[in-house]
Amino acid sequence: MGKKKQKAGPGGTPATVALTDAGTDFTVHAYEHDPSAASYGEEAARAMGVEPERVFKTLLAEVDGALTVAIVPVAGSLDLKALAAAVGGKRAVMADPTVAERTTGYVRGGISPLGQRRRLQTVLDASASSYGTVCVSAGRRGLEVELAPTDLATLTGAVLAPIGRA
């Protein structure tokens, strides 16, 4: 990644603005989004030439009725029981997509864990710590940010836990 700090610029998203305001080192990766892509995350990994295990998707679930952000590799899926356990809950279900969009301020396929309208309890899959950098949505389809997983955890207030399934 070259440890260069980028400015959000006039076309910045709430995610890139949050990263810039925090003084975090990050790299923006833009690619042409294909609306017919079956998986936004796998499309991003292919377009950027990054292994899917380093590209993370942002999902919203309800844990005992409370919205919770889960950040897991696009190469796998979210283990709802593990997510509930990671936050001391009993039961987790995927959040309604409309609620996820309204709560975060982002559209599905472009939900970033950064710069959301309000801060939600967040869990980052523990596999992120295996990499020097990871990629997450920058807040719109076709735009990703690459940053250190420790920075991602710090900025989102995330706990690390094994919540992803291969």
BELNOR-V567785 format. One record per helix or strand of 2 or more residues. SS is the DSSP state (a for helix, b for strand). FROM is the first residue (numbers start at 1). TO is the last residue. Records with the same first field share a line. If there is no record, write none. Layout:
BEGIN
SS: FROM-TO, FROM-TO
END
This chain:
BEGIN
a: 14-22, 40-48, 52-54, 80-86, 97-104, 126-130, 149-156
b: 27-30, 55-63, 66-73, 77-78, 92-94, 121-125, 134-140, 143-147, 159-161, 164-165
END
